[in-house]
Each structure stands twice: as C-alpha cells, then as structure tokens.
C-alpha cells in the first residue's frame, strides 16, 4: 500500500467524521436565531483553506476549476432548496430538516465515489484542491441565500413595526 492510497483512505475517513460533525453542529445551530455573524463566519473561516493553492501540488487547471465550480453550484442548489426557515420569538431560525443528514450523507458518498474515480487520472493534491473549491462554492452560495433570507426577514420586520 503506497502513501497516496493511505492518504486517500485517511481523507475519506476524515470526510465522514467531518460530515457527522457538520450534522451535529447544524442541529445545535438550529436552536439559535439566524444572525449575520452566524452566516458569515463559516465561509470566512473556511476561506483560509485556500492557502493550499500556494503549493503547486494543489493547484488546478482551468478545466478542473470550472468542473469544481460547476459541481459546487449544482450541490448548493440542494442545500438552498432544502433549507427552510421559521419565525418565532421575533427572530428567524433555520428549521431542522430531516433531509439534511440524508443529503449530507449522500454528498459524502458521492464525494468518495468521485474521488475514487478521479484518483485514476488526477493527483491526490489536485483532487483535494477540487473538492475544497467545490465545497467552498457550495457553502458560499448557500450562505448567500441565507443572508438574503435574513435581510428579507429584517425588512419585513421593519415594515410591520
């Protein structure tokens, strides 16, 4: 077993652990109202991962960038469509969705399958760079939709007072 297959396996295991962690964090976050800070902090913190592109091992070709961005756009639609909101106690909350864990698990399985297929022709570094970009695009679009929903709710609250 070579080092790249060990890293591939380790990365897949970490993806599953992080997915479980994301489900737990999302369930806890749904108990608190949506705020600008809660929307902005995750993508800002995630953006530090882009420092990986400083190293040539992780750099992507133009076609790999386009593919990752396109897949991120497609996957973000699932998150945007399935995210529901509710108003209570004068605040906006993200409603817990029974579908979220299923969608996240499906995306993780799809990620592992795609990673296995892509690893036959693309280096692990490029795959890592592609999946980071895919996830970042997905999160940015999802969070922008949340931000628009929050701003829309705030405008509605101002008009009603």
C-alpha positions in Angstrom: 0.0 0.0 0.0 1.6 3.3 -1.1 1.4 6.6 0.7 -1.2 8.1 -1.7 -3.7 5.3 -1.1 -3.1 5.7 2.7 -3.8 9.4 2.4 -6.8 8.7 0.2 -8.3 6.4 2.8 -7.4 8.8 5.7 -9.1 11.7 3.8 -12.2 9.6 3.2 -12.5 8.7 6.9 -11.9 12.4 7.8 -14.7 13.4 5.4 -17.1 11.1 7.1 -16.1 12.3 10.6 -16.4 15.9 9.5 -19.8 15.2 7.9 -21.1 13.7 11.2 -19.7 16.8 13.0 -21.5 19.1 10.5 -24.8 17.3 11.2 -24.3 17.8 15.0 -23.3 21.4 14.6 -26.3 22.2 12.3 -28.7 20.6 14.7 -27.4 22.7 17.6 -27.3 25.9 15.4 -31.0 25.4 14.6 -31.8 26.1 18.2 -30.5 29.7 18.0 -31.7 32.5 15.8 -30.1 33.3 12.5 -27.7 36.2 12.6 -25.4 37.9 10.2 -22.4 36.7 12.2 -23.6 33.0 12.1 -24.0 33.3 8.3 -20.6 34.9 7.6 -18.2 33.2 10.0 -18.2 29.7 8.5 -17.2 30.7 4.9 -14.7 33.2 6.2 -13.0 30.6 8.4 -13.2 28.1 5.6 -11.5 30.5 3.2 -8.2 30.1 5.0 -8.1 26.6 3.4 -7.4 28.4 0.0 -3.8 28.8 1.2 -3.4 25.2 0.0 -3.1 26.7 -3.6 0.2 28.3 -2.6 1.7 24.9 -3.1 2.0 23.6 -6.7 0.8 20.1 -5.6 -2.8 21.5 -5.0 -3.0 23.9 -8.0 -5.7 23.3 -10.5 -6.0 23.6 -14.3 -8.7 25.9 -15.8 -10.9 22.9 -16.7 -10.6 21.5 -13.1 -11.6 24.8 -11.7 -14.6 25.0 -14.0 -15.6 21.4 -13.1 -15.3 22.0 -9.4 -17.2 25.3 -9.5 -20.0 23.7 -11.6 -20.4 20.8 -9.2 -20.4 23.3 -6.3 -23.2 25.2 -7.9 -25.2 22.1 -8.5 -24.8 20.8 -5.0 -25.5 24.2 -3.5 -29.0 24.1 -5.1 -29.8 21.0 -3.0 -28.9 22.9 0.2 -30.7 26.1 -0.8 -33.9 24.3 -1.8 -34.0 22.1 1.3 -33.2 24.9 3.8 -36.4 26.0 5.5 -36.9 28.9 7.8 -39.3 29.6 10.6 -40.2 32.8 12.6 -40.5 32.5 16.3 -40.0 34.8 19.2 -39.4 37.7 16.8 -36.4 36.1 15.2 -35.6 33.9 12.1 -34.5 30.4 12.7 -33.3 27.7 10.3 -35.7 24.9 10.7 -34.2 21.5 11.4 -34.6 19.3 8.3 -34.9 15.6 8.4 -33.5 15.6 4.9 -30.3 17.5 5.8 -28.4 14.4 7.2 -29.6 12.3 4.3 -28.4 14.9 1.8 -25.1 15.4 3.6 -24.6 11.6 3.7 -25.4 11.3 0.0 -22.9 14.1 -0.8 -20.3 12.3 1.3 -20.9 9.0 -0.5 -20.9 10.8 -3.9 -17.6 12.6 -2.9 -15.9 9.3 -2.1 -17.1 7.7 -5.3 -16.0 10.7 -7.4 -12.7 10.8 -5.5 -12.1 7.1 -6.3 -12.9 7.6 -10.0 -10.9 10.8 -10.3 -7.9 9.4 -8.5 -7.2 7.2 -11.5 -6.3 10.2 -13.6 -5.8 13.2 -11.3 -3.2 13.5 -8.5 -4.5 13.5 -4.9 -3.4 17.1 -4.5 -5.5 18.2 -7.4 -8.4 16.2 -6.1 -8.1 17.8 -2.7 -7.9 21.2 -4.4 -11.0 20.4 -6.5 -13.1 19.2 -3.6 -12.1 22.2 -1.4 -13.2 24.5 -4.2 -16.4 22.5 -4.7 -17.3 22.7 -1.0 -16.3 26.4 -0.8 -18.5 27.4 -3.8 -21.4 25.3 -2.3 -21.1 26.9 1.1 -20.8 30.5 -0.3 -23.9 30.1 -2.4 -25.9 28.5 0.5 -24.8 31.2 2.9 -25.6 34.0 0.4 -29.1 32.6 0.1 -29.4 32.5 4.0 -28.1 36.1 4.1 -30.8 37.2 1.5 -33.5 35.4 3.5 -32.3 37.1 6.7 -32.3 40.6 5.1 -35.7 39.9 3.6 -37.0 39.0 7.1 -35.4 42.1 8.6 -37.1 44.4 6.0 -40.4 42.7 6.7 -40.0 43.3 10.5 -39.2 47.0 9.9 -42.3 47.4 7.7 -44.5 45.7 10.2 -43.4 47.9 13.2 
